[in-house]
Amino acid sequence: AARIIQNMDPTVDPCKDFYQYACGGWLNRHVIPETSSRYSIFDILRDELEIILKGVLETSDQGDREAFRKAKILYKSCMNESLIEQRDSLPLLEALTMVGDWPVASADWNKTKEPNWSMEEKLSIMNSRFNKRVLIDMFVWNDDRDSSRHIIYIDQPSLGMPSRDYYFNGGNYQRVREAYLQFMITIAKMIREDKNMSKDDSFVQEEMAKVMELETEIAN
């Protein structure tokens, strides 16, 4: 109750400016950081929690249970920037190999990889190894008809861009769509270069246009 009152501005007549009356105290004491598009009590709690978690993850891992050790290993791997720079694109190239390579960044993919390629197998690998669900979203959650049990849900997947609007609307949506396609082309060119493949910009653009067309059909 004290926090709610602190975030109000009782000097303002609520009949004239209810927003200032209800939120004026908060507005006077908080400025939206340059790195954020909003700032609420939940953002403050998140920032405070991140500081606490940072301290926990930087403690020694002697006697920790396995889940805590894994979290600390992940944190240390992200903080080791010199090793990240040294490895460069190698982790991404290894991940691509694991999921059957990428046709746009593979030599003769249709001949060398496609005959033994299984969509069901690759979808399961993407889900189990990388927690990435494409074409079909599948997860376990509470049963809406019986909250005492869990069931498997099958749903439509998330899209590469935030919502369906980005694939069909004009204006800013179209500009984002064009930038998204260019981003895909740039990444494909970088991977081809890292794999010492020949430069073929027209092929890359054609392939990424097909990817964009497929995503648009899924969004539709």
N, CA and C of each residue as an Amber inpcrd file, in Angstrom:
protein
   660
   0.8280000  -1.2030000   0.0000000   0.0000000   0.0000000   0.0000000
   0.8650000   1.2570000   0.0000000   1.9500000   1.2270000   0.7950000
   2.8440000   2.3930000   0.8580000   3.4920000   2.6460000  -0.5010000
   3.8500000   1.5530000  -1.2020000   4.4810000   1.7190000  -2.5150000
   3.4890000   2.3090000  -3.5170000   2.2320000   1.8600000  -3.4670000
   1.2110000   2.4000000  -4.3780000   1.0140000   3.8900000  -4.1300000
   0.9060000   4.2620000  -2.8640000   0.7310000   5.6810000  -2.5180000
   1.9340000   6.4950000  -2.9670000   3.1390000   5.9260000  -2.8000000
   4.3730000   6.6200000  -3.1950000   4.3920000   6.8850000  -4.7010000
   3.8010000   5.9950000  -5.4670000   3.8060000   6.1410000  -6.9250000
   2.6520000   7.0050000  -7.4450000   1.8230000   7.5140000  -6.5450000
   0.7170000   8.3980000  -6.9270000   1.1240000   9.8620000  -6.7560000
   0.2730000  10.7430000  -7.2330000   0.4540000  12.1810000  -7.0400000
  -0.8490000  12.7530000  -6.5110000  -1.0520000  12.6880000  -5.1720000
  -2.3370000  13.1140000  -4.5870000  -2.5940000  14.6120000  -4.6830000
  -1.5910000  15.3900000  -5.1300000  -1.7970000  16.8400000  -5.2670000
  -2.6300000  17.1720000  -6.5040000  -2.8110000  16.2100000  -7.3920000
  -3.5540000  16.4320000  -8.6350000  -5.0000000  15.9850000  -8.4550000
  -5.9040000  16.7460000  -9.0360000  -7.3230000  16.4040000  -8.9880000
  -7.5740000  15.2330000  -9.9460000  -7.9920000  14.0750000  -9.4490000
  -8.1950000  12.9150000 -10.3260000  -9.2620000  13.1460000 -11.3930000
 -10.1840000  14.0640000 -11.1420000 -11.2260000  14.3480000 -12.1290000
 -10.6690000  15.1250000 -13.3300000  -9.5210000  15.7890000 -13.1400000
  -8.9200000  16.5630000 -14.2310000  -7.8180000  15.7880000 -14.9490000
  -7.0060000  15.0430000 -14.2170000  -5.9140000  14.2850000 -14.8270000
  -5.6980000  13.0220000 -14.0030000  -6.4910000  12.0060000 -14.3030000
  -6.4320000  10.7920000 -13.4920000  -5.0970000  10.0680000 -13.6490000
  -4.5030000  10.1170000 -14.8540000  -3.2260000   9.4270000 -15.0750000
  -2.1360000  10.0290000 -14.1990000  -2.0610000  11.3510000 -14.1510000
  -1.0550000  12.0040000 -13.3120000  -1.3290000  11.7140000 -11.8390000
  -2.6000000  11.6790000 -11.4670000  -2.9810000  11.3740000 -10.0880000
  -2.5410000   9.9550000  -9.6990000  -2.7520000   8.9860000 -10.6160000
  -2.4610000   7.5880000 -10.3010000  -0.9840000   7.2460000 -10.4520000
  -0.2820000   7.9160000 -11.3910000   1.0860000   7.5100000 -11.7240000
   2.1150000   8.6240000 -11.5660000   1.7030000   9.7870000 -11.1170000
   2.6040000  10.9390000 -11.0600000   3.8400000  10.7260000 -10.2160000
   3.7000000  10.0290000  -9.0810000   4.8520000   9.7710000  -8.2220000
   5.8910000   8.9090000  -8.9150000   5.4190000   7.9190000  -9.6450000
   6.3320000   7.0530000 -10.4000000   7.0550000   7.8550000 -11.4820000
   6.3100000   8.6790000 -12.2130000   6.8950000   9.4630000 -13.3080000
   7.9570000  10.4400000 -12.7860000   7.7230000  10.9900000 -11.6030000
   8.6690000  11.9580000 -11.0340000   9.9640000  11.2990000 -10.5690000
   9.9070000  10.0230000 -10.1920000  11.0720000   9.3610000  -9.6050000
  11.7950000   8.4090000 -10.5490000  11.2390000   8.1800000 -11.7270000
  11.8560000   7.2280000 -12.6410000  11.9640000   7.8020000 -14.0520000
  13.0850000   7.5210000 -14.6830000  13.3120000   7.9000000 -16.0730000
  13.5220000   6.6240000 -16.8720000  12.8970000   6.5410000 -18.0420000
  13.0780000   5.3530000 -18.8740000  14.5260000   5.3120000 -19.3620000
  15.2750000   4.2470000 -19.0680000  16.6690000   4.1570000 -19.5240000
  16.7590000   4.2020000 -21.0470000  17.8740000   4.6800000 -21.5580000
  18.0540000   4.7750000 -23.0070000  18.0200000   3.4060000 -23.6820000
  18.3280000   2.3690000 -22.9230000  18.3620000   1.0190000 -23.4870000
  17.0100000   0.3180000 -23.4330000  15.9790000   1.0100000 -22.9330000
  14.6730000   0.3690000 -22.7730000  13.5840000   1.1720000 -23.4660000
  12.5190000   0.4680000 -23.8350000  11.3620000   1.1340000 -24.4250000
  10.2780000   1.3720000 -23.3830000  10.4760000   0.8400000 -22.1810000
   9.5120000   1.0220000 -21.0970000  10.2480000   0.8310000 -19.7730000
   9.5850000   1.2000000 -18.6740000  10.1940000   1.0130000 -17.3580000
   9.0890000   0.8820000 -16.3290000   8.9710000  -0.3080000 -15.7490000
   7.9230000  -0.5670000 -14.7620000   8.5430000  -1.2560000 -13.5520000
   7.7270000  -1.5470000 -12.5610000   8.2180000  -2.2140000 -11.3630000
   8.7880000  -3.5870000 -11.7150000   8.2300000  -4.2200000 -12.7530000
   8.7340000  -5.5310000 -13.1610000  10.1290000  -5.4200000 -13.7700000
  10.3890000  -4.3230000 -14.4880000  11.7300000  -4.1130000 -15.0430000
  12.7500000  -3.8900000 -13.9250000  12.3500000  -3.1520000 -12.8910000
  13.2420000  -2.9190000 -11.7500000  13.5480000  -4.2410000 -11.0400000
  12.5040000  -5.0460000 -10.8080000  12.7040000  -6.3470000 -10.1660000
  13.6040000  -7.2490000 -11.0010000  13.4350000  -7.1960000 -12.3370000
  14.2770000  -8.0100000 -13.2130000  15.7340000  -7.5870000 -13.1130000
  15.9760000  -6.2610000 -13.1070000  17.3470000  -5.7590000 -12.9970000
  17.9780000  -6.1840000 -11.6690000  17.2030000  -6.0760000 -10.5940000
  17.7150000  -6.4710000  -9.2820000  18.0060000  -7.9780000  -9.2500000
  17.1220000  -8.7620000  -9.8670000  17.3070000 -10.2120000  -9.8920000
  18.5520000 -10.5870000 -10.6940000  18.8100000  -9.8810000 -11.7950000
  19.9940000 -10.1720000 -12.6050000  21.2840000  -9.9420000 -11.8110000
  21.2860000  -8.9220000 -10.9720000  22.4600000  -8.6560000 -10.1340000
  22.6650000  -9.8020000  -9.1400000  21.5560000 -10.2620000  -8.5400000
  21.6330000 -11.3720000  -7.5910000  22.1130000 -12.6430000  -8.2870000
  21.5350000 -12.9220000  -9.4640000  21.9130000 -14.1260000 -10.2010000
  23.3800000 -14.0820000 -10.6280000  23.8520000 -12.8990000 -11.0150000
  25.2570000 -12.7500000 -11.4070000  26.1650000 -13.1630000 -10.2450000
  25.8230000 -12.7080000  -9.0360000  26.6080000 -13.0770000  -7.8600000
  26.5840000 -14.5670000  -7.5950000  25.4120000 -15.1730000  -7.7640000
  25.2810000 -16.6160000  -7.5320000  26.0850000 -17.4030000  -8.5530000
  26.0110000 -16.9930000  -9.8240000  26.6860000 -17.7380000 -10.8900000
  28.2030000 -17.6040000 -10.8400000  28.6990000 -16.5750000 -10.1690000
  30.1400000 -16.3610000 -10.0890000  30.7640000 -16.9950000  -8.8470000
  29.9530000 -17.6440000  -8.0130000  30.5060000 -18.3470000  -6.8500000
  31.0800000 -19.6820000  -7.2970000  31.9490000 -20.2750000  -6.4710000
  32.5330000 -21.5720000  -6.8060000  31.4410000 -22.6340000  -6.8360000
  31.6530000 -23.6600000  -7.6510000  30.6090000 -24.6680000  -7.8450000
  30.8500000 -25.9490000  -7.0600000  31.5730000 -25.8660000  -5.9950000
  31.8340000 -27.0560000  -5.1860000  30.5680000 -27.4900000  -4.4470000
  30.2210000 -28.7470000  -4.6440000  29.0660000 -29.3030000  -3.9420000
  27.7300000 -28.9210000  -4.5290000  27.7160000 -28.2290000  -5.6740000
  26.4480000 -27.8350000  -6.2890000  25.7600000 -29.0300000  -6.9290000
  24.4290000 -28.9610000  -6.9810000  23.7070000 -29.9790000  -7.7250000
  23.9260000 -29.7540000  -9.2250000  23.6340000 -30.7580000 -10.0130000
  23.9790000 -30.7480000 -11.4350000  23.3800000 -29.5430000 -12.1730000
  22.1240000 -29.1960000 -11.8860000  21.4660000 -28.0890000 -12.5870000
  22.2090000 -26.7780000 -12.3560000  22.6820000 -26.5610000 -11.1190000
  23.4260000 -25.3310000 -10.8110000  24.7660000 -25.3160000 -11.5400000
  25.4200000 -26.4690000 -11.5850000  26.7180000 -26.5470000 -12.2860000
  26.5520000 -26.2180000 -13.7690000  25.5060000 -26.7350000 -14.3640000
  25.2560000 -26.4690000 -15.7770000  25.0200000 -24.9790000 -16.0170000
  24.2630000 -24.3520000 -15.1280000  23.9950000 -22.9150000 -15.2560000
  25.2840000 -22.1100000 -15.1660000  26.1740000 -22.5050000 -14.2370000
  27.4460000 -21.7850000 -14.0630000  28.3630000 -22.0100000 -15.2630000
  28.3510000 -23.2210000 -15.8130000  29.1630000 -23.5010000 -17.0090000
  28.6830000 -22.6510000 -18.1780000  27.3720000 -22.5750000 -18.3460000
  26.8100000 -21.7590000 -19.4280000  27.1850000 -20.2890000 -19.2530000
  27.0780000 -19.8010000 -18.0260000  27.4120000 -18.3990000 -17.7450000
  28.8860000 -18.1190000 -18.0560000  29.7680000 -19.0070000 -17.5940000
  31.2070000 -18.8250000 -17.8380000  31.5330000 -18.8670000 -19.3210000
  30.8470000 -19.7380000 -20.0560000  31.1110000 -19.8360000 -21.4950000
  30.6910000 -18.5580000 -22.2130000  29.6330000 -17.9240000 -21.7450000
  29.1880000 -16.6630000 -22.3580000  30.1110000 -15.5050000 -21.9950000
  30.7350000 -15.5680000 -20.8260000  31.5940000 -14.4770000 -20.3660000
  33.0100000 -14.5660000 -20.9320000  33.3730000 -15.7320000 -21.4610000
  34.7290000 -15.9280000 -21.9910000  34.7900000 -15.3650000 -23.4160000
  34.8580000 -14.0410000 -23.5290000  34.7660000 -13.3840000 -24.8340000
  35.9780000 -13.6780000 -25.7180000  37.1570000 -13.8440000 -25.1300000
  38.3440000 -14.1290000 -25.9350000  38.2040000 -15.4720000 -26.6510000
  37.6660000 -16.4790000 -25.9480000  37.4540000 -17.7860000 -26.5820000
  36.3580000 -17.7110000 -27.6320000  35.3220000 -16.9090000 -27.3530000
  34.2400000 -16.7230000 -28.3290000  34.7910000 -16.1340000 -29.6180000
  35.6450000 -15.1150000 -29.4860000  36.2640000 -14.4930000 -30.6700000
  37.1630000 -15.4960000 -31.3930000  37.8830000 -16.3030000 -30.6150000
  38.8040000 -17.2750000 -31.2030000  38.0550000 -18.3500000 -31.9960000
  36.9340000 -18.8030000 -31.4630000  36.1600000 -19.8500000 -32.1360000
  35.4070000 -19.3020000 -33.3380000  35.0980000 -18.0120000 -33.3280000
  34.4570000 -17.3340000 -34.4530000  33.1590000 -18.0640000 -34.8410000
  33.0360000 -18.4900000 -36.0760000  31.7770000 -19.0920000 -36.5410000
  31.7430000 -20.6060000 -36.3800000  32.7860000 -21.2010000 -35.7980000
  32.8630000 -22.6580000 -35.6870000  31.6470000 -23.2770000 -34.9920000
  31.1660000 -22.7350000 -33.8530000  29.9770000 -23.3450000 -33.2220000
  28.7630000 -23.3570000 -34.1390000  28.5790000 -22.2920000 -34.9240000
  27.4450000 -22.2470000 -35.8450000  27.6020000 -23.2880000 -36.9470000
  28.8120000 -23.4260000 -37.4750000  29.0550000 -24.4070000 -38.5260000
  28.8330000 -25.8310000 -38.0030000  29.2210000 -26.0690000 -36.7490000
  28.9980000 -27.3820000 -36.1400000  27.5000000 -27.6440000 -35.9660000
  26.7680000 -26.6080000 -35.5750000  25.3220000 -26.7560000 -35.3930000
  24.6390000 -27.0460000 -36.7300000  25.0780000 -26.3850000 -37.7810000
  24.5050000 -26.6200000 -39.1040000  24.7550000 -28.0520000 -39.5580000
  25.9550000 -28.5650000 -39.2930000  26.2700000 -29.9560000 -39.6480000
  25.3390000 -30.9130000 -38.9090000  25.0450000 -30.5940000 -37.6630000
  24.2010000 -31.4510000 -36.8370000  22.7750000 -31.5510000 -37.3750000
  22.2940000 -30.4720000 -37.9930000  20.9120000 -30.4680000 -38.4870000
  20.8370000 -30.7300000 -39.9910000  21.9180000 -31.2590000 -40.5610000
  21.8620000 -31.6560000 -41.9590000  22.3670000 -30.6340000 -42.9440000
  23.1400000 -29.6510000 -42.4560000  23.7020000 -28.5890000 -43.3000000
  22.6140000 -27.6750000 -43.8580000  23.0780000 -26.6340000 -44.5470000
  22.2020000 -25.6090000 -45.0870000  22.4060000 -25.5880000 -46.6030000
  21.3870000 -25.9100000 -47.3820000  21.5650000 -25.9990000 -48.8330000
  22.2590000 -24.7940000 -49.4580000  21.9390000 -23.5920000 -48.9700000
  22.5300000 -22.3930000 -49.5690000  24.0160000 -22.2800000 -49.2610000
  24.4820000 -22.9960000 -48.2380000  25.8990000 -22.9430000 -47.8700000
  26.5310000 -24.3310000 -47.9420000  26.0630000 -25.1320000 -48.8820000
  26.5940000 -26.4780000 -49.0790000  26.7910000 -26.7130000 -50.5760000
  27.8160000 -27.4630000 -50.8940000  28.0880000 -27.7940000 -52.2950000
  27.2680000 -29.0160000 -52.6900000  26.4160000 -28.8650000 -53.6970000
  25.5960000 -29.9790000 -54.2110000  24.7840000 -30.6490000 -53.1110000
  24.0940000 -29.8450000 -52.3000000  23.3210000 -30.4040000 -51.1760000
  22.2960000 -31.4160000 -51.6640000  21.6430000 -31.1400000 -52.7750000
  20.5980000 -32.0350000 -53.2860000  21.1420000 -33.4230000 -53.6050000
  22.4230000 -33.5010000 -53.9710000  23.0220000 -34.7900000 -54.3250000
  23.6740000 -35.4690000 -53.1220000  24.3420000 -34.6840000 -52.2800000
  25.1290000 -35.2710000 -51.1820000  24.3440000 -35.4780000 -49.8950000
  23.3620000 -34.6260000 -49.6250000  22.6500000 -34.6780000 -48.3450000
  21.1850000 -35.0890000 -48.4750000  20.5200000 -34.6140000 -49.5020000
  19.0700000 -34.7870000 -49.6070000  18.6060000 -36.2370000 -49.6220000
  19.3300000 -37.1680000 -50.2790000  18.8530000 -38.5630000 -50.3100000
  18.6560000 -39.1820000 -48.9330000  19.4780000 -38.7970000 -47.9550000
  19.3710000 -39.3730000 -46.6020000  18.7570000 -38.3900000 -45.6060000
  18.1970000 -37.3020000 -46.1010000  17.6530000 -36.2580000 -45.2270000
  16.2240000 -36.5930000 -44.8330000  15.9250000 -36.5270000 -43.5420000
  14.5860000 -36.8240000 -43.0330000  14.0750000 -35.6150000 -42.2520000
  12.9570000 -35.0470000 -42.6960000  12.4140000 -33.8770000 -42.0210000
  12.0300000 -34.2030000 -40.5750000  11.4150000 -35.3720000 -40.3580000
  11.0040000 -35.7390000 -39.0020000  12.2080000 -35.8130000 -38.0630000
  13.2910000 -36.4010000 -38.5620000  14.4970000 -36.5200000 -37.7410000
  15.0840000 -35.1460000 -37.4230000  15.1540000 -34.2760000 -38.4150000
  15.7530000 -32.9570000 -38.2110000  14.8900000 -32.1000000 -37.2960000
  13.5740000 -32.2100000 -37.4200000  12.6930000 -31.4540000 -36.5290000
  12.8820000 -31.8940000 -35.0840000  13.0590000 -33.2000000 -34.8640000
  13.2490000 -33.6960000 -33.4980000  14.5920000 -33.2350000 -32.9360000
  15.6380000 -33.1840000 -33.7860000  16.9500000 -32.7080000 -33.3400000
  16.8740000 -31.2240000 -32.9860000  16.2100000 -30.4410000 -33.8280000
  16.0660000 -29.0030000 -33.5630000  15.3640000 -28.7740000 -32.2280000
  14.3760000 -29.6310000 -31.9400000  13.6070000 -29.4880000 -30.7040000
  14.4210000 -29.9420000 -29.4980000  15.0140000 -31.1520000 -29.5700000
  15.6750000 -31.7330000 -28.3990000  17.0220000 -31.0810000 -28.0970000
  17.8050000 -30.7320000 -29.1450000  19.1410000 -30.2020000 -28.9310000
  19.1830000 -28.6830000 -28.8190000  18.2810000 -28.0090000 -29.5340000
  18.3580000 -26.5480000 -29.6050000  17.0890000 -25.8330000 -29.1290000
  16.0930000 -26.6120000 -28.6820000  14.8320000 -26.0340000 -28.2040000
  14.2190000 -25.1050000 -29.2520000  14.3680000 -25.4770000 -30.5180000
  13.8490000 -24.6820000 -31.6230000  12.8100000 -25.4970000 -32.3670000
  11.5680000 -24.9890000 -32.3920000  10.4840000 -25.7220000 -33.0360000
  10.0420000 -24.9700000 -34.2900000  10.1640000 -25.6330000 -35.4230000
   9.7670000 -25.0340000 -36.6930000   8.7050000 -25.9060000 -37.3480000
   7.8710000 -25.2740000 -38.1680000   6.7500000 -25.9250000 -38.8570000
   5.6660000 -26.3810000 -37.8880000   6.0570000 -27.0580000 -36.8140000
   5.0950000 -27.5160000 -35.8070000   5.6450000 -27.1860000 -34.4270000
   4.8080000 -26.5880000 -33.5830000   5.1990000 -26.3420000 -32.1940000
   4.6060000 -27.4460000 -31.3330000   5.4110000 -27.9910000 -30.4510000
   4.9600000 -29.0880000 -29.5970000   5.5150000 -28.8760000 -28.1930000
   4.6580000 -28.9360000 -27.1900000   5.1160000 -28.7120000 -25.8270000
   4.1820000 -29.4060000 -24.8340000   4.6580000 -29.5530000 -23.6080000
   3.8690000 -30.1620000 -22.5360000   3.3870000 -29.0610000 -21.6020000
   2.0900000 -29.0700000 -21.2900000   1.5250000 -28.0420000 -20.4070000
   0.3040000 -28.6130000 -19.6990000  -0.2080000 -27.8470000 -18.7310000
  -1.3860000 -28.2900000 -17.9910000  -2.5650000 -28.5340000 -18.9310000
  -3.3000000 -29.5910000 -18.6540000  -4.4980000 -29.9050000 -19.4230000
  -5.5960000 -28.9090000 -19.0420000  -6.1270000 -28.2040000 -20.0340000
  -7.1790000 -27.2160000 -19.7580000  -8.4380000 -27.8620000 -19.1820000
  -8.6310000 -29.1410000 -19.4710000  -9.8430000 -29.8260000 -18.9910000
  -9.6280000 -30.5290000 -17.6500000  -8.3610000 -30.7010000 -17.2690000
  -8.0510000 -31.3640000 -16.0030000  -6.6940000 -30.8470000 -15.5270000
  -6.6830000 -29.8390000 -14.6640000  -5.4480000 -29.1640000 -14.2600000
  -4.5300000 -30.0430000 -13.4200000  -4.9940000 -31.2390000 -13.0270000
  -4.1580000 -32.1330000 -12.2210000  -3.1880000 -32.9340000 -13.0800000
  -3.2940000 -32.8300000 -14.3910000  -2.4050000 -33.5900000 -15.2580000
  -1.8380000 -32.7050000 -16.3660000  -0.7980000 -33.2180000 -17.0170000
  -0.1680000 -32.5200000 -18.1450000  -0.4070000 -33.3120000 -19.4220000
  -0.4840000 -32.6030000 -20.5280000  -0.6760000 -33.2560000 -21.8190000
   0.2440000 -32.6160000 -22.8560000   0.3870000 -33.3040000 -23.9900000
   1.1860000 -32.7820000 -25.1020000   0.2990000 -31.8730000 -25.9510000
   0.7550000 -30.6700000 -26.2030000   0.0540000 -29.7350000 -27.0710000
   0.7590000 -29.6680000 -28.4190000   0.0060000 -29.6320000 -29.4910000
   0.5380000 -29.4170000 -30.8310000  -0.0840000 -28.1340000 -31.3600000
   0.7700000 -27.2140000 -31.8110000   0.2890000 -25.8740000 -32.1450000
   1.0350000 -25.3520000 -33.3680000   0.5870000 -24.2110000 -33.8570000
   1.3200000 -23.5540000 -34.9390000   2.6160000 -22.9730000 -34.3760000
   3.6670000 -22.8610000 -35.2040000   4.9560000 -22.3930000 -34.7040000
   5.0230000 -20.8720000 -34.6530000   6.0290000 -20.3680000 -33.9690000
   6.3130000 -18.9390000 -34.0540000   6.9820000 -18.6660000 -35.3890000
   6.9640000 -17.4220000 -35.8210000   7.5180000 -17.0380000 -37.1110000
   8.8860000 -16.3850000 -36.9400000   9.6030000 -16.2200000 -38.0320000
  10.9050000 -15.5610000 -37.9640000  10.7970000 -14.1160000 -37.5450000
   9.7300000 -13.4530000 -37.9790000   9.4470000 -12.0840000 -37.5570000
   8.3200000 -12.1090000 -36.5230000   8.1390000 -11.0120000 -35.7720000
   7.2600000 -11.0550000 -34.5930000   5.8210000 -11.4890000 -34.8360000
   5.2280000 -11.1450000 -35.9830000   3.8260000 -11.4850000 -36.2000000
   3.5320000 -11.5940000 -37.6900000   2.3510000 -12.0620000 -37.9960000
   1.9100000 -12.2500000 -39.3790000   1.9080000 -10.9260000 -40.1530000
   1.6390000  -9.8260000 -39.4610000   1.5550000  -8.5160000 -40.1250000
   2.8240000  -8.1780000 -40.9000000   3.9640000  -8.6130000 -40.3720000
   5.2430000  -8.2600000 -40.9940000   5.4130000  -8.8770000 -42.3840000
   4.6490000  -9.9090000 -42.6800000   4.7920000 -10.5970000 -43.9600000
   3.8740000 -10.0400000 -45.0440000   2.8740000  -9.2580000 -44.6440000
   1.8760000  -8.8420000 -45.6280000   1.6080000  -7.3400000 -45.6740000
   1.7850000  -6.6330000 -44.5820000   1.4360000  -5.2180000 -44.5370000
   2.5280000  -4.3430000 -45.1470000   2.1540000  -3.1150000 -45.5000000
   3.1020000  -2.1780000 -46.0850000   3.7140000  -1.2660000 -45.0420000
   4.2630000  -0.1400000 -45.4900000   4.8380000   0.8480000 -44.5810000
   6.0530000   0.3170000 -43.8610000   6.0890000   0.5200000 -42.5370000
   7.2250000   0.0640000 -41.7330000   7.3820000  -1.4500000 -41.7750000
   6.2400000  -2.1620000 -41.8810000   6.3020000  -3.6230000 -41.9650000
   7.1040000  -4.0510000 -43.1950000   6.8760000  -3.3760000 -44.3100000
   7.5910000  -3.7220000 -45.5370000   9.0900000  -3.4530000 -45.4050000
   9.4350000  -2.3470000 -44.7400000  10.8530000  -2.0230000 -44.5580000
  11.5490000  -3.0720000 -43.6850000  10.8490000  -3.5290000 -42.6450000
  11.4000000  -4.5790000 -41.7930000  11.5380000  -5.8700000 -42.5950000
  10.5500000  -6.1530000 -43.4240000  10.5670000  -7.3620000 -44.2470000
  11.7630000  -7.3610000 -45.2040000  12.0250000  -6.2250000 -45.8050000
  13.1580000  -6.0990000 -46.7180000  14.4820000  -6.2500000 -45.9700000
  14.5550000  -5.6570000 -44.7740000  15.7780000  -5.7730000 -43.9570000
  15.9830000  -7.2110000 -43.4930000  14.8830000  -7.9000000 -43.1860000
  14.9410000  -9.2910000 -42.7450000  15.5080000 -10.1850000 -43.8460000
  15.0320000  -9.9720000 -45.0670000  15.5380000 -10.7350000 -46.2000000
  17.0180000 -10.4360000 -46.4360000  17.3910000  -9.1740000 -46.3390000
  18.7910000  -8.8010000 -46.5430000  19.6750000  -9.4030000 -45.4570000
  19.1450000  -9.4930000 -44.2430000  19.8840000 -10.1120000 -43.1370000
  20.1720000 -11.5820000 -43.4450000  19.1620000 -12.2910000 -43.9450000
  19.3460000 -13.6960000 -44.3020000  20.4100000 -13.8470000 -45.3850000
  20.3610000 -12.9770000 -46.3850000  21.3390000 -13.0250000 -47.4770000
  22.7440000 -12.7850000 -46.9420000  22.8850000 -11.8030000 -46.0390000
  24.1930000 -11.4750000 -45.4710000  24.7660000 -12.6420000 -44.6810000
  23.9270000 -13.2810000 -43.8570000  24.3860000 -14.4260000 -43.0540000
  24.8100000 -15.5820000 -43.9530000  24.0290000 -15.8540000 -44.9910000
  24.3680000 -16.9470000 -45.9080000  25.7030000 -16.6800000 -46.5990000
  25.9340000 -15.4460000 -47.0060000  27.2100000 -15.0870000 -47.6500000
  28.3800000 -15.2630000 -46.6850000  28.1780000 -14.8570000 -45.4290000
  29.2360000 -14.9900000 -44.4280000  29.5950000 -16.4570000 -44.1980000
  28.5790000 -17.3220000 -44.1050000  28.8350000 -18.7370000 -43.8520000
  29.5340000 -19.3790000 -45.0470000  29.1090000 -19.0090000 -46.2410000
  29.7790000 -19.5330000 -47.4400000  31.2590000 -19.1290000 -47.4420000
  31.5140000 -17.8950000 -47.0560000  32.8910000 -17.4180000 -47.0110000
  33.7000000 -18.1770000 -45.9640000  33.1040000 -18.4060000 -44.7850000
  33.8060000 -19.1180000 -43.7250000  34.0620000 -20.5810000 -44.0900000
  33.2330000 -21.1240000 -44.9880000  33.4290000 -22.5060000 -45.4410000
  34.2760000 -22.5730000 -46.7140000  34.8670000 -21.4110000 -47.0700000
  35.7440000 -21.3150000 -48.2460000  35.0390000 -21.7340000 -49.5310000
  33.7700000 -21.3760000 -49.6330000  33.0060000 -21.6590000 -50.8400000
  33.1110000 -20.4910000 -51.8130000  32.8650000 -20.7730000 -53.0660000
  32.9540000 -19.7250000 -54.0780000  31.8410000 -18.6960000 -53.8920000
  32.0940000 -17.4880000 -54.3180000  31.1120000 -16.4180000 -54.1960000
  30.0630000 -16.5690000 -55.2880000  28.7990000 -16.6140000 -54.8930000
  27.7010000 -16.7670000 -55.8560000  26.4980000 -15.9950000 -55.3220000
  26.5460000 -14.6700000 -55.4510000  25.5210000 -13.8090000 -54.8610000
  24.1350000 -14.0690000 -55.4530000  24.0660000 -14.3240000 -56.7410000
  22.7490000 -14.5360000 -57.3630000  22.0950000 -15.8060000 -56.8260000
  22.8900000 -16.8590000 -56.6210000  22.3600000 -18.1070000 -56.0700000
  21.8550000 -17.8930000 -54.6490000  22.6370000 -17.1810000 -53.8390000
  22.2400000 -16.9130000 -52.4550000  20.9400000 -16.1190000 -52.4110000
  20.8240000 -15.0880000 -53.2400000  19.6090000 -14.2700000 -53.2630000
  18.3900000 -15.0850000 -53.6860000  18.5710000 -15.9620000 -54.6630000
  17.4580000 -16.8070000 -55.1100000  17.0110000 -17.7610000 -54.0040000
  17.9750000 -18.3740000 -53.3170000  17.6560000 -19.3240000 -52.2530000
  16.9580000 -18.6460000 -51.0790000  17.4490000 -17.4820000 -50.6860000
  16.8480000 -16.7740000 -49.5560000  15.4750000 -16.2170000 -49.9120000
  15.2740000 -15.8910000 -51.1710000  13.9420000 -15.4730000 -51.6120000
  12.9560000 -16.6330000 -51.4660000  13.4320000 -17.8640000 -51.7250000
  12.5850000 -19.0440000 -51.5450000  12.2420000 -19.2540000 -50.0690000
  13.2450000 -19.0200000 -49.2060000  13.0030000 -19.1420000 -47.7680000
  11.9330000 -18.1310000 -47.3340000  12.0640000 -16.9170000 -47.8290000
  11.0940000 -15.8640000 -47.4950000   9.7050000 -16.2290000 -47.9910000
   9.6520000 -16.8330000 -49.1660000   8.3670000 -17.2550000 -49.7350000
   7.7480000 -18.3420000 -48.8710000   8.5700000 -19.3000000 -48.4020000
   8.0680000 -20.3670000 -47.5410000   7.5480000 -19.8050000 -46.2240000
   8.3070000 -18.9080000 -45.6050000   7.8660000 -18.2950000 -44.3350000
   6.5560000 -17.5470000 -44.5210000   6.4190000 -16.8880000 -45.6620000
   5.1900000 -16.1300000 -45.9430000   4.0050000 -17.0710000 -46.0650000
   4.2260000 -18.2250000 -46.7190000   3.1400000 -19.2160000 -46.8290000
   2.7490000 -19.7620000 -45.4550000   3.7500000 -19.9990000 -44.6020000
   3.4580000 -20.4670000 -43.2350000   2.6680000 -19.4050000 -42.4690000
   3.1000000 -18.1420000 -42.6260000   2.3930000 -17.0510000 -41.9410000
   0.9600000 -16.9250000 -42.4260000   0.7160000 -17.2990000 -43.6580000
  -0.6240000 -17.1790000 -44.2420000  -1.5310000 -18.3310000 -43.8080000
